[in-house]
Amino acid sequence: MVKVTKIAILWMVLCFSLHAASVKATVDTIEVVQGNPVTLRIKAVGDDIVFPSIRDVAGASVLGTSSSSSRNMTMINGKVASEVSQTKIIEFLPEANLTIPSYEVSIEGKAYRTNPIKITLATSQASATQGNALFSLEMKSSKQSVHVGEPFVLTVYFALRRDVQLSQEIRFTPPDLTAFVSTTTPEQKAYVKGNYQIQEVRYVLTPQQEGNFSIAPARAKVGVADGRRRDIFGMSYGTKWYQKASNGLNIEVRPLGVDADMIGKFRLNATLDTPKAKANTPVNLTVIIEGEGSLENFEYPAYEMEGVTVYSDDATIKTSIRNGRLFSHYTKTFAFIADGNFSIPARTFRMYDGSVKTLKVNAYEVEIVPSFTHKNVSNTPNGVVHSNTQAPKVKVVEKRVEVATVAWWMLALAFVAGMLFLWVVQKLPTLKRTPSPFKEDEALKILYAHMSEDATVEAMARKLYAKKNGDSSVTIDKKELRAMVERFR
């Protein structure tokens, strides 16, 4: 037992590995309303960590500092990995736009630096509450007049007096947005303004038809402790409800009047990872579109090329709101697989930002190079083909085989055993022959051509492609794959 324990400890020591030393700085927000703090976290991974002394952040006053440490252990491919980290937390109060500088952190005597981070100071768009109201509800739109398909931001501001003690959760009823395509943004801001806590709820709205539309008010109910109802210990146990409605809004939607693929101010960047590749090796094209406006409804057309298998993932779309304006980042990647040279055709898109402009993805020529090399040969004048490489000399060795004399009774015994074996085989049930296995690369090429015909085929092709590119987490059902391939052979 002691021996087994020693072996287990030795195995853990041999397999144990530390994560590489690193340092990273993050903030809880890059856009902060004046009068509210920002929290900076500097996380360092490794041993013997020395943080810098930070008295101010780009001139902004430091309100407080703290630190934390952690150790995480995981097992990856049979190896135990450990991450020892320390985090320094700095809370500071910006009074203007600033850039958090790059800080130097020492880890095991080696210097590492954080990346600078820009912080923008924003002004709250919430109106000042009148008097000493318990709470207020207000609705604002970034635009009052838009074109069909042009997105705008609707923000609901909920302000609650800071000294209010809630006895129930706030009951919020959002505005009626059924006249638009509506998306709630993940960025919900909360901050303090004067004597009130402000919560912003934002919606991105996209009109689908022209006309004048009215947005009904949002509503909220707030439950506070009823001081008139107390238990035997003098504690309030009742709830008194207060409710309010926000203002309504009118939005004018005008016809666009032009044919456009997207509305806003965008820039496009397309990159091909290589113009030359081996046969049946993926060539990847990445298209990125970013700028002000919405790209939620934008669809990049598929490539259909004879002799070329084209694979693409769903587009990734990220949105953010800055100073009440909507920004989008669109990414889509295509993989082209072929066994001969091919051309990727150009793509052109029409963008409307007050006038029609063109965004273009250039055409690309891709060369497929052979995955093997030929020997150099030359023809002699008499027509005989000779190789430039000399044939190696072969030493011929005569092999002698001695055959022993076999007795007659051994032959008879072998004959009887053979007949007995044939009789046993005839009595056994017939066994089905298992088809010979095939390579997943072959299956991938077969299924690629039929991806558009069946969603299950597309899903299997995605798994094969991911596994081909090194994703070890993908598992393939061999039985399902074989049946699927046999359908198209």
N, C-alpha and C positions, 0 to 999 in steps of 0.2 A: 504493500500500500504506500509506504514511504517512497519507494522507488518510482511508482507511478506519479506521485505528487511532484517529485523532483523533475520528472520528464515533462509534466504539464507546465511547471514554472519555467523550465528551459525553453519550451515551445513558445510560451507567451513572450519571453524576453527576445527570442529570435524574430518573432512576427511583429513585435511592437514597433510602431513607427510614429513619429511626430509629424504634424502638419508643418509645412514650410512657414517660416516667420513672415508676418505680413502686418500691415497697418492700414486702417480705413477710417475716414471721417464721414459722418452722416448727420443730417439735421431733421427735425420733425416737420419743418415746413420751409420752403424757399420763398414764400410770399406771406408776409405777416402784416396785420393791421397795426397801425401806430398805437403804442401803449401796451402791446402784448410781447411777451418774451419769446425767444427762440432757444431750443435745447440742442446743443452740439454734443455728439458722442464720438469719441476717438477710441476705436477698438484695436488693440494690439494683440497678436498671437505669437507666443513664444515664451522664452524664459529670460530672467534678468531684464525686465522692462523698465525703462526710465522715461517718464513723460516730461514734457517741458512745463515750466511754470507760466501760467497764462493769467495775467492781471486784467487784461481787457481784450476784446475781440474786434480788431480793426477800429479801435477807438470807442467801441460800445461798452458800457458798464457791465461787469460781471456781477450777477445777482447771487450766485452760489455755485459751488462745485461739490462733486461727490465721485465715488468710484465703486466699481464692482469687479468681481472676478468669477471665472467659471472654468470647469474642466468637463469636456464632453468626450465620451469614448464610443466608438462604433467599430463594427467588424465588416470589412469590405474584402471580398474574395479570399476569405480565410485569414486576413491580416487584421490585427487590432490597431486601430488608429486613434490617437488621442490629440485633442486640441485644448491647450491651456491658453486662456485669454484674460486680459484685463481691459476694462473700459473706464475712461475718464469722462465724466459728464459735466458740462459747463452750461449754465443757463445765463443768457445775456439779453440786454434790452437795446435793440437797434433804434436809432433816432433818425436814420436816413438809409438810403440804399448803400450796401457795403459788400465787400468780398472777404469772406473768411480766409485768412492766409494759409499757406502750406506750413504745417507744423512738423518739426523733426522729432521722431521718437527713436530712442536707442533700444535695440533688442539684441541681447547677448554681445554687446559692444559694437554692433553694426548699426549705422544710421539708416532709417527709413522715413519717408516723407508722405504726408497726406496730400490729397488734391485740394486746390482752392474751391470754395463754394460761393456762388453769388446769392445774396439775399436782397429781395425787393420789398420795399416798404409800401404798403397799399393803404388807400383811404377807404374806410367803410362806407358803403353805399346806403346803409340803413339810415333812415331818418331819425332824428332825435325824438325820443318819446316825450309826449306832452305831460307836464305836471309830474305827478308821482304815481303813474299808472302801474298796476300790478304786472301787466304784461301787454305786449302789442304784437300785431301781425300785419305785415306789409308785403306787397308783391310788386316787383319791378321787372321790366323787360329791357334787354340791351338794344332792341330796335322796335320801333312802332310801325314801320313800313318795310316789307321785304318782298322779294320775288318768289315765285313758285320754286321750291327746291332749295331755297336759301335758308340755312339754319340760323337760329338766334337763341339767346340764353335767357331763360326765365328764372328769377331768383325770388324765393320766399324768405323773408327775414322775420324770425321769431325772437323777440326781446323779452327776457324775464328779469324782474328786479332781483338784485343779488341777495337781498335779505329774506326772500320768500322761501319758506320751508314747505316743500311739496309732500303731501301725504299719499298721493296716487301718481301713476305715470301720466304724462301729458298725452292727451288724445288729439292727434293731428289728422285732419281730413284734407288731403291735397286738392288743388284746384282741378277743375274739369278740363282735361287736355285732349279729349277725344277727337277734336278737329285737326290734330297734328300727329305726326309720328314723334313719339316722346321717348327720351332716354334720360334716366337719372344719372348724373355724373358721380363717380366714386369720391370726388373731392368735396366733402361737406365741411365747411369751415365753422369753427367755434372760437369766440374771442370775447373780450370784455371791452365795453365802450361806456365810459362814465360809470353810472351806477347800475348798469344792465349787462347781463350775459346775452350775447347774440349768437344765434345758431342760423346758419345759412343753408337752405336746401335748394339745389340747383337742378334745372332741367334743360336739356337741349331739345328744342322743338324744330321740326322741319315741316313746312306747309306743303301739301300735295296738290292743292287746287287754289285758284284765285278767288278773291272775294273779301268781305269784311267779316272778321270773326271776333266774338266776345269770349273772354276767358273768365269763367265764374270765380268768385272769391275762394280762397283757402279758409279753413276754419280750425280753431283750436279750443280745447277745454282744459282748464287747469284746476286741479284739486288741491286745496290747502287745508291744513288742520283747522277744525272749527273749535275755537277757544271757548265757546259756550257749552260744549259737551265734554265733560271730564269724568274720569273714573275716580275710585275712592282714593287713589294716590295722587290725584291732581293732574293726571296726564290727559291730554286731549285725545279723543278717539274718534271723533266725527270728522267728516270731510265736507267742505263747502266748495261747490263747483262754480267756476267763472268761465264764460265762453265769449269769444270774439270772432269776427270775420274780417278778412283783409279787404282791400280794395279790389275791384275788377279791372280788367284791361281790355282794350280794343286793339286789334292787330289788322293792318291792311296788307293783303297779299296781292301783288301785281303779277300779271303774266310775264314770263321771261322774254318771250319774243324772239329768241335765238335758240339754236340747237347746241347744247353744251353737255360734255360728259361730267363736268364738275363745276361748282360755283365757289369762288374764293380766290385767294392769292397763294398759289402753290409753286414749288420747284420740284423737278424730277431728276433723279440720278439713277442710272442703270449701270451695272458692272457685270462683266463676264469673268469668271475665275481663271479661265485659260482659253486661248484660241486654238490650242493643239492638244489632242488627247489620244489615248490608245483606244482600240476598237472596244465597244460595249462598256466604256467607262463614262460615268456621268460628267457632263459639262454643265455648270450651274450659272444661271442668270438671275441676279437679284435686282429688283426694282423697288426704289424707295421714293415715295411722294410725301412731302411735308409742307406745312404752311397753315395759314389762317383759313378756317372754314371746316365743313364736315365732309368726310370721305366714307361715312357709314354706308351709303347707297352706291358707291362707286364699284364697278365690276370690271376687272381686267380680263379682256377676251382670251380664250384658250388658244394655244398654238396647235395647229393641225398640219403636220408635215409628213409627206410620203417617205417611208423608209426610216423615219425617226420616231422613237418612242419618247413621249413627253410626259413627265410627271410633275405635279405641282401640289403644294400644300395650300390650305386655306389662308387667305391673307390675314395678317396681323394688323389691327387698327387700334391705336392708342390716342385718346383725346385728353385735352387739358384745357383749363380756363385760366386766362391771365388778364387781369384788369377788366373782367366782364366780357372778354373776347374768346372765341372758341378756336383751338388749334388742334390739328390732327397730324398723325404720323402713320403712314401706310407702308407695309412691307410685304412683298410677295416674291417667292423664289420658284424658279422652274429648273428642272433637271432634264437634259436632253441626252439620249442614249442612241448611238448608231454605230454601224460597222463600216461606214464610208464617209467621205467629206459631205458636209451639208451647210446650208445657209439658214440663219435665223432671220426671218423677215422683220422689217421695221414696224413700229406701232406709233400712231399719232392720236393725240387726245385734244379735245377742245375745252379750254378753260374760260369761264366768264367771270371777270372781276370789274364789271362796268363796260368792258369791251371784250371781244373774243380774242383769245391768245392761244397759241399752240404749244403743247408739251410733246416731246418726241423721244421714243426709245429707238436708238439706231439699229440698223441691220448689222449682223455679225457673220463672218465666214469662219467656219470651224474645220480644221484639218485633222483627219484621223490618220495616225501613223501606225504602221504594222507593229505587232507585239512580238515579232521574231525577226531574225536577220538571216540573209541567204549567204551561202559560201560563194566566194568569187571563183568563177570558172573562165577558162579561155579556150578558144578553138585553135587547133594546130592546122597548118596548111593542108594536111592530108585528110582533114575533116574529123579527126578523132578528138573528142572532148577530154581535156585533162583538168584535174583539180589542182589549185595552187598549193594545196596542202598535201604533203607526202603521206602515203598510207603507211601505217606502222607495220614493222616486221612481226610476223606471227610464227611462233615456234610450235611446230606440230609434234605432238607426243602420242605415240601409239599406245592405246589402252588395251590391255589383255584381259579378257573375261574368261574365267574358268567356270565351267558348268559341271556341277556335280551330278552324278547318276541318281535318278529318282526311282525309287522302288515302285513296283506295280500296285501295291496295296495303298500307297499314298495317293496315287492318281484316282483309285477307286473311291477312297474316302472323300477326296475333294469333290468328285462327281456327285456323290450322295448328299454332301453338305449343300452343294449348289441347288439341287433339286428341292431339298427341304426348304431352303430360303425362298425359292420361287413360290412354293405352296403357301408359306406364311404370308408373303406379300399379297397374294391373291385374296386371302381371307381378311386382310386389314381393310378398313374403309378408305375410299379414294381420298387422297389429300390434294387440296387445291394448291397450285404453285403460286407463291408470292411473286408478284411482278418485281422485276429488278428496280432498284432505287434509281432516282434521277437527281441531278444537281439542282439546287435552289436557284442558281443563276439562270438555268434553262427554263425553270418554271416562271421566273420573273419576266423573262422576255416574252413567254407565251401569254401570260396574264395581262401584261401591259397593253396589248393590242385590244383587249376586251374590257378595259376598266369602265368605259362609259355604258356598258350593257347591263351591269349588275353591281349593286352597292357592295355585296359580299366579296365580289372579285376585286373591286377597288380597295376594300379594306385589307384583303390578303396581300395585294401588290404593295400597299403601303408598309405592311409588316416586313415583307421580303426586302424592300428597299432600305428600310431602317436597319435591319440586321446586316445587310450587305455593307452598310456604312459604319458598322462597329457598335451598334446599340445592343449590348449584351442582355438587356432586360426583356427583349422581345422573345416570345415563345410561339412556335409554329406547330399547329395541329397537323401532323404528317398525313393522317388519314383524310382529313378535309382537303388538304392541299392536293393530294394525289387525285381525289375525285374531281376536284375543280379543273385540274390540268387535263384530265382525260376527256372532259367536256369539249375542249377546243382543239384536241390533237387531230 
